[in-house]
Amino acid sequence: MRAVFFDRDGTLMEEVEYCADPALVRVFPGVPAALGRLKDAGFGVFVVTNQSGIGRGYFSEHQYAAVQAEFLRQAGAIDGSYYCPDAPGVPSRCRKPETGMVIQAAVEHAIDLGASYFVGDKAADIECGRRAGTRTILVRTGYGPAQKCEADFTCADAVAAVDWILEKDKS
């Protein structure tokens, strides 16, 4: 299976620092339809997100689950979601830019990483995708404008990233 891995906060939804309240979840306009177009084209759609607020004690796993449920309600079309609760500085195989979440998804869903993409708004997302062997797309939402990294493609937002992926898929 080919897949597109997305960071969540700042990429698919508005950045809310350490979001612990489902009422603050705002999926960017056009994202649900764009994710649906990916699925219609045969791509798996996965979310891979660092959630260090859990490890830092800013919010609980229960609060994360409530935010994630609201995100999924608004976004739709997600085949799987993976999160890492580890705080920075803690040895971790899942915290991006480490590839643990991507590799877990690839094993569980028989994903061909070489035919897949990683879309995110941070250098850690791009590095994670690169290390995992995917093509990478930096979006200029969230933290994107301040990032210094070499993605395969840079664009305005997740909808533009999906447009680019689907255009590349035709060629």
C-alpha positions as CSV (number, residue, x, y, z in Angstrom):
1,M,0.0,0.0,0.0
2,R,1.1,3.6,-0.7
3,A,0.4,6.0,2.1
4,V,0.6,9.6,3.1
5,F,1.8,10.3,6.7
6,F,0.7,13.6,8.1
7,D,1.7,15.5,11.2
8,R,-1.4,16.6,13.0
9,D,-1.0,19.9,14.8
10,G,-0.1,22.8,12.5
11,T,-0.5,20.6,9.5
12,L,-4.0,19.2,9.4
13,M,-5.4,21.4,12.2
14,E,-4.6,24.8,13.6
15,E,-1.7,24.8,15.9
16,V,-2.8,25.0,19.6
17,E,0.2,24.7,21.9
18,Y,-0.4,21.6,24.0
19,C,-4.0,21.2,22.9
20,A,-5.9,19.5,25.7
21,D,-9.4,20.8,24.9
22,P,-11.5,19.3,22.1
23,A,-13.3,22.7,21.7
24,L,-10.0,24.2,20.4
25,V,-9.7,21.7,17.5
26,R,-10.1,23.4,14.1
27,V,-9.2,21.2,11.1
28,F,-8.0,23.5,8.3
29,P,-10.5,24.2,5.5
30,G,-10.4,21.7,2.7
31,V,-8.6,19.1,4.6
32,P,-11.4,16.5,4.9
33,A,-12.1,16.6,1.1
34,A,-8.4,16.5,0.3
35,L,-7.9,13.4,2.5
36,G,-10.9,11.8,0.8
37,R,-9.3,12.4,-2.6
38,L,-6.1,10.7,-1.4
39,K,-8.1,7.6,-0.3
40,D,-10.0,7.6,-3.6
41,A,-6.7,7.5,-5.4
42,G,-5.7,4.4,-3.4
43,F,-3.4,6.0,-0.7
44,G,-3.6,5.1,2.9
45,V,-3.9,8.2,5.2
46,F,-2.1,8.2,8.5
47,V,-1.4,10.7,11.3
48,V,1.9,10.6,13.1
49,T,2.1,13.1,16.0
50,N,4.4,14.0,18.8
51,Q,2.4,14.7,21.9
52,S,5.0,15.7,24.4
53,G,2.4,17.5,26.5
54,I,1.6,14.1,28.0
55,G,5.2,13.4,29.0
56,R,5.6,16.9,30.3
57,G,2.4,16.5,32.5
58,Y,0.5,19.3,30.7
59,F,-2.4,17.0,29.8
60,S,-3.4,13.4,30.3
61,E,-3.8,10.5,27.8
62,H,-7.5,10.8,28.4
63,Q,-7.4,14.5,27.4
64,Y,-5.3,13.6,24.3
65,A,-7.9,10.9,23.4
66,A,-10.8,13.5,23.6
67,V,-8.9,16.0,21.4
68,Q,-8.0,13.2,18.9
69,A,-11.7,12.0,18.8
70,E,-12.8,15.6,17.9
71,F,-10.0,15.8,15.3
72,L,-11.0,12.5,13.7
73,R,-14.7,13.6,13.7
74,Q,-13.7,16.8,11.8
75,A,-11.0,15.3,9.5
76,G,-12.6,12.0,8.5
77,A,-10.8,9.6,6.1
78,I,-7.9,8.6,8.5
79,D,-6.8,5.0,8.3
80,G,-4.6,5.1,11.4
81,S,-3.2,7.4,13.9
82,Y,0.0,7.1,16.0
83,Y,1.2,9.4,18.8
84,C,4.3,9.6,20.9
85,P,3.9,10.9,24.5
86,D,7.6,11.2,25.2
87,A,9.0,14.6,26.2
88,P,12.1,16.0,24.5
89,G,15.4,14.7,26.0
90,V,13.8,11.3,27.0
91,P,15.3,8.4,25.0
92,S,12.6,7.6,22.5
93,R,12.2,5.5,19.4
94,C,8.9,7.1,18.5
95,R,9.5,10.8,19.0
96,K,10.0,12.5,15.6
97,P,12.4,12.7,14.0
98,E,12.8,9.1,15.0
99,T,10.9,6.7,12.7
100,G,9.2,4.4,15.2
101,M,5.6,5.5,14.5
102,V,6.1,5.4,10.8
103,I,7.7,1.9,10.9
104,Q,5.0,0.6,13.2
105,A,2.3,1.8,10.7
106,A,4.3,0.4,7.8
107,V,4.5,-3.1,9.4
108,E,0.8,-3.0,10.6
109,H,-0.6,-1.9,7.2
110,A,2.0,-3.3,4.7
111,I,3.0,0.2,3.5
112,D,5.6,0.6,0.8
113,L,7.5,3.5,2.3
114,G,9.4,4.2,-0.9
115,A,6.1,4.9,-2.6
116,S,4.8,7.0,0.3
117,Y,4.9,10.7,1.5
118,F,5.3,12.5,4.8
119,V,3.7,15.9,5.2
120,G,4.5,18.2,8.1
121,D,5.2,21.7,9.4
122,K,8.4,21.1,11.2
123,A,12.0,20.0,10.4
124,A,11.5,17.0,12.6
125,D,8.6,15.8,10.4
126,I,10.7,16.2,7.3
127,E,13.7,14.4,8.9
128,C,11.4,11.6,10.1
129,G,10.0,11.1,6.6
130,R,13.5,11.2,5.0
131,R,14.9,8.6,7.5
132,A,11.9,6.4,6.9
133,G,12.4,6.5,3.1
134,T,9.4,8.5,2.1
135,R,9.2,11.7,0.0
136,T,8.7,14.7,2.1
137,I,6.6,17.9,1.9
138,L,6.9,20.9,4.2
139,V,3.7,23.0,4.6
140,R,3.8,26.7,5.5
141,T,1.1,26.4,8.1
142,G,1.8,26.0,11.8
143,Y,5.5,26.3,12.4
144,G,6.3,25.8,8.7
145,P,7.4,29.4,7.9
146,A,10.2,29.3,10.4
147,Q,11.6,25.9,9.5
148,K,15.0,25.5,7.8
149,C,15.0,22.1,6.2
150,E,15.3,20.5,2.7
151,A,12.0,18.9,1.9
152,D,11.3,17.4,-1.5
153,F,8.5,19.9,-1.9
154,T,7.3,23.0,0.0
155,C,3.8,24.4,-0.3
156,A,1.2,26.5,1.4
157,D,-0.8,23.9,3.2
158,A,-2.0,20.3,3.4
159,V,-4.5,20.7,0.6
160,A,-1.8,22.0,-1.7
161,A,0.4,19.0,-0.6
162,V,-2.4,16.6,-1.6
163,D,-2.8,18.4,-4.9
164,W,0.9,17.9,-5.6
165,I,0.9,14.2,-4.5
166,L,-2.1,13.5,-6.8
167,E,-0.5,15.3,-9.7
168,K,2.8,13.4,-9.2
169,D,0.7,10.2,-9.0
170,K,-0.6,10.8,-12.5
171,S,2.8,11.0,-14.1
